[in-house]
């Protein structure tokens, strides 16, 4: 069902996406372009809006994406059933229900693509960004060994400002893992690397946007 729905949304939504999202995509030097991403992977990004998932569908147009989503979204009358039909994976943030971890593990074992927003909620005005990362995404990466694909977006949807995205170099857990640390400590270490990568990409994106604007004036 979700494969049909994602295909339908991409076909019918590509024109609105191009006209409304108006997204310019940059890539870090060794980043994998969305059209060339193969095998199991975990895409993670900063969280700016409910439309972040929609953007992911078009950043990785040839992959079916299973996205981790907050339980509150599934309780809404129309939105909930729609997100479920799109393959959304419900995360009970305030309970001890970790069934979503088993589901993501099975998806990755089959070579699938999982999407997560480690901040776990949309930031409030005035909060320092990015918000602290929840450990679930790092834990999934540690258990599965799947590469982490970082994405940073300005999140300018439905406005006059152009939306900018940068896709980063893959993060491989085996390069971070330390045998002298406990599992919890390794998860914390991976989580720190993930968050620092988003900060690095935000700064790089700002520089590249400014360079682009200077180039147009020259």
C-alpha positions in Angstrom: 0.0 0.0 0.0 2.6 2.6 1.0 4.6 1.9 -2.2 1.6 2.7 -4.3 0.8 5.8 -2.2 4.4 7.2 -2.3 4.5 6.7 -6.1 1.1 8.4 -6.5 2.2 11.4 -4.4 5.4 11.8 -6.2 3.8 11.7 -9.7 0.9 14.1 -8.7 3.0 16.2 -6.4 6.2 16.8 -8.4 4.9 20.0 -10.1 3.6 21.6 -6.8 6.9 20.6 -5.2 8.9 22.4 -7.8 6.7 25.5 -7.8 6.0 25.8 -4.0 9.1 24.3 -2.3 11.5 25.9 -4.8 14.4 23.8 -3.5 18.0 24.3 -4.3 20.0 21.2 -3.4 23.7 21.2 -2.5 26.0 18.2 -1.8 29.0 17.8 0.3 32.1 16.6 -1.5 31.6 12.8 -0.9 27.9 12.8 -0.5 25.7 10.3 -2.3 23.1 11.9 -4.6 19.6 10.9 -3.9 19.1 9.2 -7.2 22.2 7.0 -6.6 21.5 5.9 -3.0 21.4 2.1 -2.9 21.0 -0.5 -0.2 20.0 0.0 3.5 20.4 3.5 4.9 19.1 5.8 7.5 18.4 9.4 6.4 18.2 11.8 9.2 17.6 15.6 9.2 16.9 18.7 11.2 13.2 19.1 11.8 11.5 22.3 10.7 7.9 21.5 9.6 5.4 18.7 9.0 6.3 19.1 5.4 9.9 17.7 6.0 8.7 14.2 5.1 7.2 15.4 1.8 10.5 17.0 0.9 12.3 13.7 1.6 10.1 11.9 -1.0 11.5 14.2 -3.7 15.1 14.3 -2.4 15.3 10.5 -2.7 12.8 10.0 -5.6 13.7 6.5 -6.5 13.5 5.0 -3.0 10.5 4.0 -0.9 11.0 5.7 2.5 9.7 4.5 5.9 9.7 7.5 8.2 9.6 7.6 12.0 6.8 9.9 13.1 5.3 11.1 16.4 2.2 9.3 17.8 0.3 12.6 17.9 0.2 12.8 14.1 -1.5 9.4 13.8 -4.3 10.6 16.1 -5.5 13.3 13.7 -8.7 12.3 11.8 -7.5 12.8 8.2 -3.7 13.1 8.6 -3.3 10.0 10.6 -4.7 7.5 8.1 -2.9 9.2 5.3 0.5 9.0 7.0 -0.2 5.3 7.8 -0.9 4.7 4.2 2.3 6.4 3.3 4.3 3.9 5.4 4.8 6.1 8.5 6.2 4.4 11.5 4.5 5.5 14.7 6.9 6.3 17.6 5.4 6.5 21.1 7.7 9.2 22.5 6.4 9.2 26.1 6.0 5.5 26.6 8.3 2.4 26.8 6.9 1.0 23.5 10.0 0.4 21.4 8.3 -1.8 18.8 9.4 0.7 16.1 13.0 -0.3 16.7 12.2 -3.9 15.6 10.3 -2.6 12.6 13.1 -0.4 11.4 15.6 -3.3 11.9 13.5 -5.5 9.6 13.2 -2.7 7.0 17.0 -2.2 6.9 17.7 -6.0 6.8 15.7 -6.0 3.6 17.7 -3.2 2.1 15.2 -0.5 2.8 15.5 3.2 3.6 14.5 4.7 6.9 14.0 8.4 7.6 14.2 10.0 11.1 14.2 13.4 12.7 16.3 13.0 15.9 15.1 16.3 17.4 11.8 14.5 17.8 9.7 17.6 17.5 9.5 20.9 15.7 11.5 23.6 17.5 9.7 26.5 19.2 10.5 30.1 18.4 13.7 31.3 20.1 15.1 27.8 20.9 18.7 27.1 20.2 19.1 24.9 17.1 19.4 22.1 16.5 17.6 20.7 19.5 19.2 17.9 21.5 19.0 14.6 19.5 17.1 11.7 20.9 19.2 8.5 20.9 16.8 6.3 18.9 18.3 7.0 15.5 21.9 6.4 16.7 20.7 3.2 18.3 19.1 2.0 15.1 22.4 2.8 13.2 24.5 0.9 15.8 22.3 -2.2 15.7 21.9 -2.3 12.0 25.3 -1.1 10.8 23.4 0.9 8.1 25.1 4.2 7.0 23.6 7.4 8.2 22.8 10.0 5.5 22.6 13.5 7.0 20.4 16.2 5.5 20.1 19.8 6.5 17.3 22.0 5.2 16.4 25.7 5.8 12.7 24.6 5.8 11.4 27.5 3.8 8.2 26.1 2.5 5.2 28.0 1.1 7.0 31.4 1.3 8.9 33.8 -0.9 12.3 32.7 0.4 14.0 30.0 -1.6 14.4 26.7 0.2 17.9 25.3 0.5 19.1 21.8 1.3 22.5 20.2 1.7 23.0 16.4 1.7 26.1 15.3 3.6 28.7 12.6 3.4 27.6 9.3 4.8 28.4 8.5 8.4 29.5 4.9 9.0 29.0 3.6 12.5 32.1 1.3 12.3 34.3 4.4 12.0 32.9 5.7 15.3 32.4 2.6 17.4 34.8 2.1 20.3 35.2 -1.4 21.8 36.3 0.2 25.1 32.9 1.9 25.5 29.6 0.4 26.6 26.6 0.3 24.2 25.1 3.3 25.8 28.3 5.3 25.6 28.7 4.3 21.9 25.1 5.4 21.2 25.9 8.8 22.9 29.1 9.1 20.8 27.3 8.4 17.6 24.5 10.8 18.6 27.0 13.6 19.2 28.7 13.0 15.8 25.3 13.1 14.1 24.3 16.4 15.7 27.7 18.0 15.1 27.4 17.0 11.4 24.1 18.8 11.1 25.7 22.0 12.6 28.7 21.6 10.2 26.4 21.3 7.3 24.3 24.3 8.3 27.4 26.5 8.4 28.6 25.1 5.1 25.2 25.7 3.5 25.2 29.3 4.6 28.7 29.9 3.1 27.6 28.3 -0.2 24.4 30.3 -0.4 26.4 33.5 0.2 29.0 32.6 -2.4 26.2 32.0 -4.9 24.6 35.4 -4.2 28.0 37.1 -4.6 28.6 35.2 -7.9 25.3 36.6 -9.2 26.2 40.2 -8.3 29.7 39.9 -9.9 
